[in-house]
């Protein structure tokens, strides 16, 4: 869905003009101080639990009819590379620091469990 500033109502992005690199649920998203969007972790039906962090770096608004957004990888949760991180919080602490707080992960030994760590990117 898309909400244009001052538009007042959501529009369904029927033409998929702004696609993410992969569909995901249970992710955390934040808006940076300079207006970019960051999405991290979550779950994808195609690949399972996710540990990646991506930033929306460009949205083409004029003359674009398909996949008008550019998402770039900016890192990953190395500790959770094999198990993913989801249901976590994320904030921008200052101009150069993103903080990812808590959440859940999964392991063969313990199943689903809470994460009591803070990660800084």
C-alpha positions as a Python dict, from the first residue, in 0.01 Angstrom:
ca = {
    (1, 'X'): (0, 0, 0),
    (2, 'X'): (108, 357, -65),
    (3, 'X'): (9, 672, 125),
    (4, 'X'): (102, 995, -52),
    (5, 'X'): (188, 1279, 184),
    (6, 'X'): (-126, 1488, 225),
    (7, 'X'): (-329, 1229, 31),
    (8, 'X'): (-542, 1122, 324),
    (9, 'X'): (-609, 764, 212),
    (10, 'X'): (-407, 452, 136),
    (11, 'X'): (-381, 327, -223),
    (12, 'X'): (-339, -39, -307),
    (13, 'X'): (-13, -85, -500),
    (14, 'X'): (-186, -311, -755),
    (15, 'X'): (92, -280, -1013),
    (16, 'X'): (365, -376, -761),
    (17, 'X'): (547, -54, -829),
    (18, 'X'): (747, -76, -506),
    (19, 'X'): (872, -432, -451),
    (20, 'X'): (1098, -545, -170),
    (21, 'X'): (1376, -790, -254),
    (22, 'X'): (1169, -1060, -81),
    (23, 'X'): (827, -1080, 81),
    (24, 'X'): (843, -1092, 460),
    (25, 'X'): (633, -1092, 775),
    (26, 'X'): (728, -1038, 1144),
    (27, 'X'): (999, -790, 1038),
    (28, 'X'): (1096, -463, 1202),
    (29, 'X'): (1095, -139, 1008),
    (30, 'X'): (1219, 211, 1087),
    (31, 'X'): (1247, 549, 919),
    (32, 'X'): (1590, 713, 938),
    (33, 'X'): (1661, 1076, 1023),
    (34, 'X'): (1739, 1145, 655),
    (35, 'X'): (1412, 990, 532),
    (36, 'X'): (1523, 642, 427),
    (37, 'X'): (1343, 323, 530),
    (38, 'X'): (1515, 22, 689),
    (39, 'X'): (1362, -326, 719),
    (40, 'X'): (1521, -612, 911),
    (41, 'X'): (1468, -978, 988),
    (42, 'X'): (1130, -1146, 975),
    (43, 'X'): (1004, -1450, 786),
    (44, 'X'): (982, -1529, 415),
    (45, 'X'): (782, -1823, 279),
    (46, 'X'): (1048, -1860, 6),
    (47, 'X'): (1356, -1891, 232),
    (48, 'X'): (1239, -1911, 597),
    (49, 'X'): (1353, -1695, 887),
    (50, 'X'): (1559, -1389, 786),
    (51, 'X'): (1865, -1222, 937),
    (52, 'X'): (1923, -953, 673),
    (53, 'X'): (1896, -574, 701),
    (54, 'X'): (1798, -370, 394),
    (55, 'X'): (1752, 1, 323),
    (56, 'X'): (1513, 160, 75),
    (57, 'X'): (1750, 397, -103),
    (58, 'X'): (1545, 516, -399),
    (59, 'X'): (1179, 554, -498),
    (60, 'X'): (1117, 659, -858),
    (61, 'X'): (788, 849, -868),
    (62, 'X'): (777, 967, -1228),
    (63, 'X'): (776, 753, -1541),
    (64, 'X'): (816, 423, -1362),
    (65, 'X'): (566, 141, -1407),
    (66, 'X'): (734, -166, -1251),
    (67, 'X'): (956, -213, -945),
    (68, 'X'): (1017, 155, -884),
    (69, 'X'): (1205, 103, -555),
    (70, 'X'): (1569, 18, -486),
    (71, 'X'): (1648, -185, -171),
    (72, 'X'): (2015, -231, -74),
    (73, 'X'): (2164, -470, 179),
    (74, 'X'): (2330, -281, 465),
    (75, 'X'): (2413, -575, 693),
    (76, 'X'): (2284, -878, 875),
    (77, 'X'): (2241, -1021, 1221),
    (78, 'X'): (2551, -1243, 1210),
    (79, 'X'): (2467, -1418, 1538),
    (80, 'X'): (2130, -1524, 1392),
    (81, 'X'): (2244, -1593, 1034),
    (82, 'X'): (2111, -1952, 1041),
    (83, 'X'): (1803, -1896, 1256),
    (84, 'X'): (1680, -1545, 1171),
    (85, 'X'): (1550, -1271, 1398),
    (86, 'X'): (1189, -1162, 1416),
    (87, 'X'): (938, -973, 1632),
    (88, 'X'): (1217, -732, 1732),
    (89, 'X'): (1229, -352, 1765),
    (90, 'X'): (1452, -112, 1576),
    (91, 'X'): (1536, 257, 1619),
    (92, 'X'): (1788, 507, 1489),
    (93, 'X'): (1993, 622, 1788),
    (94, 'X'): (2191, 900, 1618),
    (95, 'X'): (2298, 996, 1266),
    (96, 'X'): (2530, 695, 1234),
    (97, 'X'): (2378, 426, 1458),
    (98, 'X'): (2086, 185, 1415),
    (99, 'X'): (1989, -23, 1718),
    (100, 'X'): (1799, -355, 1704),
    (101, 'X'): (1647, -467, 2031),
    (102, 'X'): (1524, -806, 2152),
    (103, 'X'): (1290, -1021, 1948),
    (104, 'X'): (1269, -1393, 1890),
    (105, 'X'): (1477, -1656, 1714),
    (106, 'X'): (1471, -2032, 1673),
    (107, 'X'): (1717, -2316, 1724),
    (108, 'X'): (1710, -2693, 1678),
    (109, 'X'): (1800, -2739, 2045),
    (110, 'X'): (1563, -2492, 2212),
    (111, 'X'): (1290, -2420, 1958),
    (112, 'X'): (1161, -2061, 1962),
    (113, 'X'): (1313, -1840, 2229),
    (114, 'X'): (1334, -1472, 2327),
    (115, 'X'): (1646, -1271, 2247),
    (116, 'X'): (1767, -1043, 2525),
    (117, 'X'): (2038, -865, 2326),
    (118, 'X'): (2085, -526, 2166),
    (119, 'X'): (2267, -513, 1833),
    (120, 'X'): (2422, -202, 1685),
    (121, 'X'): (2482, -137, 1316),
}
